[in-house]
Amino acid sequence: MPTSILIVGLGRGTAWAREILKAPDLAIAGLVDVDAEKLARVGAEVGVPVGRQYPAYERALRESGADIVVLAVPTPLHKEMSLAGLRSGHHVICEKPLAMNLEEAGELRQAVKRFDHRFMVGEQYRFADGVENIRRAIAAGLIGRVAYISHEFFRGAQLTVGRWAQGEHWSRSYEEAALHDMSVHHFDMWYYMTGSRCAEISINPFDVPWNRSSRKFGYSVSATLENGTHVDYITARALARPQTPWYGTLWIVGEDGALSWNGDSSEVTLSRVIAASATGDPQLSRENVAFVTEGIRGTNLPIVPMIRSLVEAIQAGRPHPCDIDENMASFATSMAAVESARTGHAVRVAVD
């Protein structure tokens, strides 16, 4: 019997619904949104009947019969709606970022421990083929000890688009929106790929005179992981240059080689030095690394593999890869980045 999913919030939740619809082992138990027009439109698109389209979350929890609740709602609602889902006997997947600040995240972390049902943070980037291939390649020692990571993320041909241009949208309550809402995915990737948490992070925000939006134009980031790996990360508006994929583009350079990923395909490239030329430039060998391939985990929008990992963990009675204790390291990195952007100083990442 398919695992049934209640999707709450049809801004980002619409993408969840479209992906779940493709999976024969998953089913949509119901949709929840306060916008009646959007609820009807998305319900019609994904084939959810009117009787399972809910304007009220509490009613959906009572009536939908869902196994898992997916919360794709504004971040200020994460704590209370997560606890309501757990109290009603559901497993809960809550989209990142976990909370609005460390205090709120800590309160949610403690509260989650009172329940037998599972709570998962929706860090789906861990389930992309390329990310998994990098993780396995590092773990297998293919590049030896890691020296540094170079990570670039460029999106957006305009400065103000979509929700960020909408007056008093709730997202304006983020102090540094890009670091809090988006870059937390990338911080989590570093941790997952290397197995090492971020120890310290330093942020240099930069802007342009014609930027009239509430968001900074970009950030140059320097970080150190607990194992000593240096990370050089830049995130900014693409404008007239090509955009990167949502994962960004990466180089992970080690003692015995380097891994690169274009953020789009399944394959990761392994480079090694084979000889030095007369000019001193290294000659490199290159080969593809593919422990997993597209179709097994999914590359572009790996929502279904993430849900399946939770279902498998529940059935096996074992931990899953995105529980709240695990995610606190990535969320704390995001909050340290926000503090560094505000103060202009490097910040140590504090995780209990």
Protein Blocks (a to p, Z undefined) as FASTA:
>chain_A
ZZddddehjklmmmmmmmmmmpmkbccfbdcdfblklmmmmmmmnopafklccfbfklmm
mmnopabdcddbdfklmmmmmmmmmmnopacdddddfblbfklmmmmmmmmmmpmbdcdd
ddfklmgmklmmmmmmmmnopnopafbdcddddehjbfbgcjllnojafklmpmblmlmm
mmmmmmmmmmmmnopacfbdcddddddfklcbfbdfbdcdddddfkopacddddddfkla
ccddfkopaddddfkbccddehlambdcddddfbdcfkopacdddddddfbachjlopkl
mmkmmmmmmmmmmmnopacfkbfklmmmmmmmmmmmmmmmmnopacddddZZ
